[in-house]
């Protein structure tokens, strides 16, 4: 929004900021433009972000080294054998290493939850529960905790000026998977250690500020997919279908769990045909964010607003 004054031609935006804007423009304004400080509340057990970091690191080490060393193929049978033959000890050791590697303060509670989540994931992908199906026949790890980005030309104001927007994020996992039908795809996997599974009815809903349900996890995974679509990871994956997936780890005990995303009634088996439509919707929202006429209106919701960090400083009409 300072382009007209400073002449800056490039803007950078983390995915979390985009999610904040679509959730509530006024919250975005307070956090990313006014830079208001929010209270740091701790329960002295573990920060949710630290728990996610711990879990991600443990899974990365297991899949990139223990099970998938030298780009070895990982199958449900291989994971099941690992679990039967000392898997618990290996997991516990990786958790201890992860605390040290990521400099996370140790708590027995965090250790227990990380162990539980790791076991849930491994059992799910090993297909050890009769009521579930493994999400893939096999997979080969390509990357974990991968820093990705994409650049978009976004119109600014009515003068025809284009701003170079960079969006950046970290992809939890990329692998080449052999699916149930025998076909291969590049999976873009986002782990979730909390949250409720949602799917979107349409591309429009993903960017609709007024929508009752904010499908931020789908939008975020699609954005990761766009980054890899526009900037291929390597030659081996450049032509493969891109299949986004959301792994809601605490819910991996459910009978009907599927990590794959539907848009409307259609399962997204390849993001590439959706990339242009997603990109255009994304550019419109980014143009709206930097529009000098944007007043960053409050998205008022009687329930969710009370949990907002900026509740007390927001529009007085909310504080009735």
C-alpha positions in Angstrom: 0.0 0.0 0.0 3.1 2.3 0.2 3.8 1.8 -3.5 2.5 5.3 -4.4 4.7 6.9 -1.8 7.9 4.8 -1.9 7.9 3.6 -5.4 8.5 0.0 -4.2 7.8 -2.4 -7.0 8.0 -5.7 -5.0 5.9 -7.1 -2.2 6.5 -10.2 -0.1 3.7 -11.9 1.8 3.8 -15.1 4.0 0.9 -17.5 3.5 -0.2 -16.9 7.1 -0.8 -13.2 6.2 -3.0 -14.2 3.2 -5.0 -16.5 5.5 -5.4 -13.8 8.0 -6.7 -11.3 5.4 -9.3 -13.7 4.0 -10.4 -14.7 7.6 -10.9 -11.0 8.5 -9.4 -8.0 6.7 -9.5 -5.9 9.9 -7.4 -8.4 11.7 -4.9 -8.3 8.9 -4.8 -4.5 9.1 -4.0 -4.6 12.9 -1.4 -7.3 12.6 0.4 -6.6 9.3 -0.1 -2.9 8.7 -0.3 -1.3 12.2 1.9 -4.1 13.6 0.0 -4.2 16.9 1.4 -6.6 19.4 -0.7 -9.5 20.5 -0.6 -11.2 24.0 1.6 -14.2 24.3 -0.3 -16.7 26.3 1.5 -19.9 27.4 0.1 -22.9 29.3 3.7 -23.8 30.3 3.3 -27.2 28.6 4.2 -26.6 25.0 3.5 -24.1 22.3 1.3 -25.6 19.5 3.9 -24.4 16.9 6.7 -26.2 18.8 4.6 -29.4 18.9 4.1 -29.1 15.1 7.9 -28.5 14.6 8.8 -31.5 16.8 6.4 -33.8 15.0 7.5 -32.6 11.5 11.1 -33.1 12.4 10.6 -36.7 13.7 8.6 -37.7 10.6 11.2 -36.1 8.3 14.1 -38.1 9.9 12.1 -41.4 9.8 11.1 -41.0 6.2 14.1 -39.4 4.8 16.7 -41.5 6.6 15.5 -44.5 8.6 12.8 -45.8 6.1 13.7 -43.9 3.0 17.4 -43.7 3.0 19.0 -43.3 -0.5 15.6 -42.5 -1.9 14.4 -46.0 -1.2 10.7 -46.9 -2.0 8.6 -46.9 1.2 5.7 -49.3 1.2 3.0 -50.1 3.8 4.7 -53.4 4.4 8.0 -51.7 5.0 6.5 -49.4 7.6 4.6 -52.2 9.3 7.8 -54.2 9.6 9.6 -51.2 11.1 6.8 -50.8 13.7 7.0 -54.5 14.6 10.8 -54.6 14.9 11.9 -51.9 17.3 9.9 -49.1 15.8 8.9 -47.6 19.2 12.5 -47.3 20.3 13.5 -45.7 17.0 10.7 -43.2 17.3 11.6 -42.3 20.9 15.2 -41.7 19.9 14.2 -39.5 17.0 12.0 -37.4 19.3 14.9 -36.9 21.7 17.1 -35.8 18.7 14.3 -33.5 17.5 14.1 -31.7 20.8 17.8 -31.0 20.6 18.0 -30.2 16.8 15.1 -27.7 17.0 16.1 -26.4 20.5 12.6 -27.0 21.8 12.4 -27.0 25.7 11.8 -30.6 26.7 8.5 -31.6 28.4 7.2 -35.2 28.9 3.8 -34.0 27.7 5.3 -32.9 24.3 7.3 -36.1 24.1 4.1 -38.2 24.6 2.0 -36.3 22.1 4.8 -36.4 19.4 5.1 -40.1 20.0 1.4 -40.6 19.7 1.1 -38.6 16.5 4.0 -40.3 14.9 2.6 -43.7 15.7 -0.8 -42.6 14.3 0.8 -41.5 11.0 2.9 -44.6 10.6 0.0 -47.0 11.3 -2.2 -45.1 8.9 0.4 -45.3 6.1 1.2 -48.9 7.0 -2.5 -49.9 6.6 -2.4 -51.8 9.8 -6.0 -51.1 10.6 -8.6 -53.2 8.8 -11.1 -50.4 8.6 -8.7 -48.1 6.7 -6.9 -48.2 3.4 -3.3 -47.0 2.9 -3.3 -43.6 1.1 -0.8 -45.0 -1.5 0.7 -48.3 -2.6 4.2 -46.9 -2.1 6.0 -43.6 -2.2 9.5 -42.2 -2.6 10.4 -39.1 -0.5 11.5 -36.1 -2.5 11.7 -33.4 0.2 10.6 -32.4 3.7 10.2 -28.9 5.2 10.9 -27.6 1.7 11.0 -23.8 1.3 8.9 -22.8 -1.8 7.7 -19.6 -3.3 6.0 -18.2 -6.4 5.9 -14.8 -8.0 2.8 -13.0 -9.4 2.3 -9.8 -11.3 -0.5 -8.0 -9.4 -2.2 -4.8 -10.6 -1.9 -1.8 -8.3 -4.7 0.9 -8.5 -6.1 2.1 -11.7 -2.9 3.2 -13.4 -2.0 -0.1 -14.9 1.1 -0.5 -12.7 2.1 -4.1 -11.9 3.6 -5.1 -8.6 5.8 -8.2 -8.3 4.3 -10.2 -5.4 6.3 -13.0 -3.8 4.4 -15.6 -1.7 6.5 -18.0 0.3 5.9 -21.0 2.5 7.3 -24.3 3.7 5.9 -27.5 2.3 5.8 -30.3 4.9 6.4 -33.1 2.5 6.7 -34.0 -1.2 6.8 -37.5 -2.5 6.3 -39.5 -5.6 3.4 -41.8 -4.8 2.1 -44.9 -6.6 -1.6 -44.7 -6.1 -4.1 -47.5 -5.8 -4.7 -47.5 -9.6 -1.0 -47.9 -10.2 -0.5 -44.4 -11.5 2.2 -42.1 -10.1 1.8 -38.5 -8.9 3.7 -35.9 -7.0 1.9 -35.5 -3.6 2.1 -32.1 -1.8 1.3 -33.1 1.8 0.5 -30.7 4.6 0.5 -32.2 8.1 -2.1 -30.9 10.5 -1.7 -31.6 14.3 -5.1 -29.9 14.9 -8.0 -28.4 13.1 -11.1 -29.8 11.5 -11.2 -31.3 8.0 -12.9 -29.2 5.4 -13.4 -29.2 1.6 -14.4 -26.3 -0.7 -17.5 -26.2 -2.8 -15.8 -24.1 -5.4 -12.7 -22.1 -6.2 -14.6 -18.9 -5.4 -15.3 -20.1 -1.8 -11.5 -20.4 -1.2 -11.2 -16.7 -1.6 -14.6 -15.5 -0.4 -14.1 -13.3 2.7 -17.8 -13.5 3.4 -17.9 -17.3 3.3 -19.1 -18.9 6.5 -16.5 -21.6 6.3 -12.9 -20.5 5.7 -11.2 -23.4 3.9 -7.8 -22.1 4.7 -6.1 -25.5 4.8 -7.3 -26.3 1.3 -6.3 -22.9 0.0 -2.8 -23.2 1.6 -2.2 -26.7 0.2 -3.4 -25.4 -3.2 -1.0 -22.5 -2.9 1.9 -24.9 -2.2 0.8 -26.9 -5.3 0.9 -23.7 -7.3 4.4 -23.0 -6.2 5.6 -26.4 -7.4 3.5 -26.1 -10.6 5.2 -22.8 -11.4 8.7 -23.8 -10.1 9.1 -27.6 -10.6 11.1 -29.3 -7.9 13.2 -31.3 -10.3 13.1 -33.0 -13.7 11.6 -36.2 -12.3 8.5 -34.4 -11.0 8.0 -31.7 -13.6 5.5 -33.6 -15.6 3.8 -35.6 -12.9 0.2 -34.8 -11.8 0.3 -32.8 -8.6 -2.0 -34.2 -5.9 -2.5 -32.0 -2.8 -3.2 -33.8 0.5 -4.0 -32.9 4.0 -3.0 -35.2 6.8 -5.1 -34.5 9.8 -2.9 -36.6 12.1 -5.1 -36.7 15.3 -8.0 -38.0 13.2 -6.1 -40.9 11.6 -8.1 -43.3 13.8 -11.3 -42.5 11.8 -12.8 -45.2 9.6 -13.6 -43.0 6.6 -10.5 -40.8 6.6 -9.1 -39.7 3.3 -6.2 -37.2 3.0 -7.2 -36.1 -0.5 -9.1 -33.0 -1.3 -12.3 -32.5 -3.1 -13.4 -29.3 -4.9 -17.1 -29.4 -5.2 -17.9 -33.0 -6.1 -14.5 -33.7 -7.8 -11.5 -35.3 -6.2 -8.4 -33.2 -7.0 -6.1 -35.9 -8.5 -4.1 -33.3 -10.4 -3.9 -29.6 -9.5 -2.3 -28.5 -12.7 -5.6 -28.0 -14.7 -6.8 -25.8 -11.8 -3.6 -23.7 -11.5 -4.6 -20.9 -13.8 -8.0 -20.4 -12.2 -6.5 -20.5 -8.7 -3.8 -18.0 -9.7 -6.3 -15.5 -11.1 -8.4 -15.7 -7.9 -5.3 -15.3 -5.8 -4.2 -12.2 -7.8 -7.6 -10.5 -7.3 -7.3 -10.9 -3.5 -3.7 -9.6 -3.5 -4.8 -6.6 -5.6 -7.5 -6.0 -3.1 -5.0 -6.0 -0.2 -2.8 -3.3 -1.8 -5.7 -1.2 -3.1 -5.4 2.2 -1.6 -9.2 2.4 -1.3 -9.3 -0.8 0.8 -10.8 0.1 4.2 -10.2 -3.4 5.7 -13.7 -3.9 7.0 -14.4 -6.2 9.9 -15.7 -9.6 9.1 -18.1 -9.7 12.1 -19.0 -13.0 13.7 -20.6 -13.0 17.1 -18.7 -16.1 18.2 -15.3 -16.1 16.5 -14.7 -12.4 17.0 -14.6 -12.9 20.8 -11.6 -15.1 20.3 -9.7 -12.6 18.2 -6.5 -11.1 19.6 -7.8 -7.7 18.5 -11.3 -8.0 19.9 -10.9 -5.1 22.3 -9.5 -2.6 19.8 -11.8 -3.5 16.9 -14.9 -1.7 15.7 -16.9 -0.5 18.8 -20.1 -2.0 17.4 -18.6 -5.4 18.1 -18.1 -4.7 21.8 -21.7 -4.6 22.7 
